[in-house]
Amino acid sequence: MELDPLLLSRIQFAFVVCFHAIFPVFTIGLASTIAGFEFLSFKTGNPIWQRLSKFWIQVFAVVFGIGVVSGIVMSFQFGTNWSNFSYATANFLGPVLSYEVVTAFFLEAAFLGVLLFGRDKVPQGVHLFAACMVALGTFISSFWILAANSLMQTPQGLELVNGIYHVSSWSEALFTPSFGYRFLHMALASFLTAALVVAGVSAWFLLKNREFEANRKALSIALWFLLFLAPAQALVGDFHGINTLKHQPMKVAAMEGNWETQKGVPLLLFAIPDKEEQTNHFEVKIPKLASFILTHDWDGEVPGLKEVSKEEQPPVFIVFWSFRIMVALGFLMIGFALWGLILRRKGQYYKSPLFLNGLRLMSLSPFFAVLAGWIVTETGRAPWLIYGQMTHAQGLTPSLTGGMALFTLVGYIIVYSLVFSSGVYYLLKVFKGGIEKASAPHEMDEIERPMRPFSAAHVAIDEKE
């Protein structure tokens, strides 16, 4: 059987991106959450906030370490698997990725050590400042990454000369038509992820009756954030969808499973899209609702997939169902936020076993929602690497063989499985130790000073039960 290097390279990059994406989206939100705990500790002097900060810094250290390890290899793939793309876009991608290192990584490197290991070595105000700088660094990093990705989605500010892209306007290239919606959508996703994980872990501790007051406060804050962030994300998602309809109509057509350009398009609650037959099977639909959502007009026109050839259509089934998974999880988050508000008015939000167990399960939902969203974004762009200008096939490394792509794909799967299992092991140790162990004093010999992020979790992972 002949191995297709293009297909294997796409699977490889998709695997690495999906594995990596769940960690930054958590650390971005968690870094801001820690900064919030540090601010409350600094302002109120209540030791509860410092204990919460200490515990979640341990979690941050583990997740940050996994994120760094899993993200390093992504840039290498541009050269190994997508050299034509890298060569053509080097005038833009080279500086942008360098700016991320210079602005974000340097900032995080300067203050991460203070945040992880400097609590008793610097004044509390300096420690708070370090937490804020780490949080800022995560957002600066996401700015550059999403600027690069948005250019691939809605390219502008570039001129193609002899197969090489030259930047004609840096402001246009960085701030493309989709960038603002994409950045805000990801920022809210990060905050939602942190809020739901904090809520889920706090709920678990409350069910175990551990550090009751601290976890009650953490749960309360997380639920307030969820109450405002979940509806805000739905609103931003609506604007993002309208923007996508304007600039990437075939992606929206795949999201809606719409084959014919028509007015009054129904919203499909269920369907099995068939790209070969260019139709849907077993449709369950609400008349005209898709047109209203996308155009805010019941009779608004929505483009159909048949406007382009089969070769230019994205994988409809994957995009269609990934989009519905993302939206369904978003509405589920709104439902839990409203449930929490009702229970809060009754003084039961931290007492109801059913609600608390539900939050434990919901702590995983933002990761699946993020993965589904990235699949919609990247798969919905197919077959374009740069939308409307360069296909995946044109960006592939010419000398790459199917065997080479398969070998590296298997290698990534093995290594990432080890990294993930190790990370989960350390996280479970941190959660098992809880706030109590995170707040316990720990004697450290001078020659045993921590030299890596994982060592910030020493209290939970080094002590044996």
Secondary structure in CASP SS format (residue, H / E / C, confidence):
PFRMAT SS
TARGET T0000
AUTHOR 0000-0000-0000
METHOD secondary structure of the structure
MODEL  1
M C 1.00
E C 1.00
L C 1.00
D C 1.00
P H 1.00
L H 1.00
L H 1.00
L H 1.00
S H 1.00
R H 1.00
I H 1.00
Q H 1.00
F H 1.00
A H 1.00
F H 1.00
V H 1.00
V H 1.00
C H 1.00
F H 1.00
H H 1.00
A H 1.00
I H 1.00
F H 1.00
P H 1.00
V H 1.00
F H 1.00
T H 1.00
I H 1.00
G H 1.00
L H 1.00
A H 1.00
S H 1.00
T H 1.00
I H 1.00
A H 1.00
G H 1.00
F H 1.00
E H 1.00
F H 1.00
L H 1.00
S H 1.00
F H 1.00
K H 1.00
T H 1.00
G C 1.00
N C 1.00
P H 1.00
I H 1.00
W H 1.00
Q H 1.00
R H 1.00
L H 1.00
S H 1.00
K H 1.00
F H 1.00
W H 1.00
I H 1.00
Q H 1.00
V H 1.00
F H 1.00
A H 1.00
V H 1.00
V H 1.00
F H 1.00
G H 1.00
I H 1.00
G H 1.00
V H 1.00
V H 1.00
S H 1.00
G H 1.00
I H 1.00
V H 1.00
M H 1.00
S H 1.00
F H 1.00
Q H 1.00
F H 1.00
G H 1.00
T H 1.00
N C 1.00
W C 1.00
S H 1.00
N H 1.00
F H 1.00
S H 1.00
Y H 1.00
A H 1.00
T H 1.00
A H 1.00
N H 1.00
F H 1.00
L H 1.00
G H 1.00
P H 1.00
V H 1.00
L H 1.00
S H 1.00
Y H 1.00
E H 1.00
V H 1.00
V H 1.00
T H 1.00
A H 1.00
F H 1.00
F H 1.00
L H 1.00
E H 1.00
A H 1.00
A H 1.00
F H 1.00
L H 1.00
G H 1.00
V H 1.00
L H 1.00
L H 1.00
F H 1.00
G C 1.00
R C 1.00
D C 1.00
K C 1.00
V C 1.00
P C 1.00
Q H 1.00
G H 1.00
V H 1.00
H H 1.00
L H 1.00
F H 1.00
A H 1.00
A H 1.00
C H 1.00
M H 1.00
V H 1.00
A H 1.00
L H 1.00
G H 1.00
T H 1.00
F H 1.00
I H 1.00
S H 1.00
S H 1.00
F H 1.00
W H 1.00
I H 1.00
L H 1.00
A H 1.00
A H 1.00
N H 1.00
S H 1.00
L H 1.00
M H 1.00
Q H 1.00
T C 1.00
P C 1.00
Q C 1.00
G C 1.00
L E 1.00
E E 1.00
L E 1.00
V E 1.00
N C 1.00
G C 1.00
I E 1.00
Y E 1.00
H E 1.00
V E 1.00
S C 1.00
S C 1.00
W H 1.00
S H 1.00
E H 1.00
A H 1.00
L H 1.00
F C 1.00
T C 1.00
P C 1.00
S C 1.00
F H 1.00
G H 1.00
Y H 1.00
R H 1.00
F H 1.00
L H 1.00
H H 1.00
M H 1.00
A H 1.00
L H 1.00
A H 1.00
S H 1.00
F H 1.00
L H 1.00
T H 1.00
A H 1.00
A H 1.00
L H 1.00
V H 1.00
V H 1.00
A H 1.00
G H 1.00
V H 1.00
S H 1.00
A H 1.00
W H 1.00
F H 1.00
L H 1.00
L H 1.00
K C 1.00
N C 1.00
R C 1.00
E C 1.00
F H 1.00
E H 1.00
A H 1.00
N H 1.00
R H 1.00
K H 1.00
A H 1.00
L H 1.00
S H 1.00
I H 1.00
A H 1.00
L H 1.00
W H 1.00
F H 1.00
L H 1.00
L H 1.00
F H 1.00
L H 1.00
A H 1.00
P H 1.00
A H 1.00
Q H 1.00
A H 1.00
L H 1.00
V H 1.00
G H 1.00
D H 1.00
F H 1.00
H H 1.00
G H 1.00
I H 1.00
N H 1.00
T H 1.00
L H 1.00
K H 1.00
H H 1.00
Q C 1.00
P H 1.00
M H 1.00
K H 1.00
V H 1.00
A H 1.00
A H 1.00
M H 1.00
E H 1.00
G C 1.00
N C 1.00
W C 1.00
E C 1.00
T C 1.00
Q E 1.00
K E 1.00
G C 1.00
V C 1.00
P C 1.00
L E 1.00
L E 1.00
L E 1.00
F E 1.00
A E 1.00
I E 1.00
P E 1.00
D E 1.00
K C 1.00
E C 1.00
E C 1.00
Q C 1.00
T E 1.00
N E 1.00
H E 1.00
F E 1.00
E E 1.00
V E 1.00
K E 1.00
I E 1.00
P C 1.00
K C 1.00
L H 1.00
A H 1.00
S H 1.00
F H 1.00
I H 1.00
L H 1.00
T H 1.00
H C 1.00
D C 1.00
W C 1.00
D C 1.00
G C 1.00
E E 1.00
V E 1.00
P C 1.00
G C 1.00
L H 1.00
K H 1.00
E H 1.00
V C 1.00
S C 1.00
K H 1.00
E H 1.00
E H 1.00
Q C 1.00
P C 1.00
P C 1.00
V H 1.00
F H 1.00
I H 1.00
V H 1.00
F H 1.00
W H 1.00
S H 1.00
F H 1.00
R H 1.00
I H 1.00
M H 1.00
V H 1.00
A H 1.00
L H 1.00
G H 1.00
F H 1.00
L H 1.00
M H 1.00
I H 1.00
G H 1.00
F H 1.00
A H 1.00
L H 1.00
W H 1.00
G H 1.00
L H 1.00
I H 1.00
L H 1.00
R H 1.00
R H 1.00
K C 1.00
G C 1.00
Q C 1.00
Y C 1.00
Y C 1.00
K C 1.00
S C 1.00
P H 1.00
L H 1.00
F H 1.00
L H 1.00
N H 1.00
G H 1.00
L H 1.00
R H 1.00
L H 1.00
M H 1.00
S C 1.00
L C 1.00
S H 1.00
P H 1.00
F H 1.00
F H 1.00
A H 1.00
V H 1.00
L H 1.00
A H 1.00
G H 1.00
W H 1.00
I H 1.00
V H 1.00
T H 1.00
E H 1.00
T H 1.00
G C 1.00
R C 1.00
A C 1.00
P C 1.00
W E 1.00
L E 1.00
I E 1.00
Y C 1.00
G C 1.00
Q C 1.00
M E 1.00
T E 1.00
H H 1.00
A H 1.00
Q H 1.00
G H 1.00
L C 1.00
T C 1.00
P C 1.00
S C 1.00
L C 1.00
T C 1.00
G H 1.00
G H 1.00
M H 1.00
A H 1.00
L H 1.00
F H 1.00
T H 1.00
L H 1.00
V H 1.00
G H 1.00
Y H 1.00
I H 1.00
I H 1.00
V H 1.00
Y H 1.00
S H 1.00
L H 1.00
V H 1.00
F H 1.00
S H 1.00
S H 1.00
G H 1.00
V H 1.00
Y H 1.00
Y H 1.00
L H 1.00
L H 1.00
K H 1.00
V H 1.00
F H 1.00
K H 1.00
G H 1.00
G H 1.00
I H 1.00
E H 1.00
K H 1.00
A H 1.00
S H 1.00
A C 1.00
P C 1.00
H C 1.00
E C 1.00
M C 1.00
D C 1.00
E H 1.00
I H 1.00
E H 1.00
R C 1.00
P C 1.00
M C 1.00
R C 1.00
P H 1.00
F H 1.00
S H 1.00
A H 1.00
A H 1.00
H H 1.00
V H 1.00
A H 1.00
I H 1.00
D H 1.00
E C 1.00
K C 1.00
E C 1.00
END
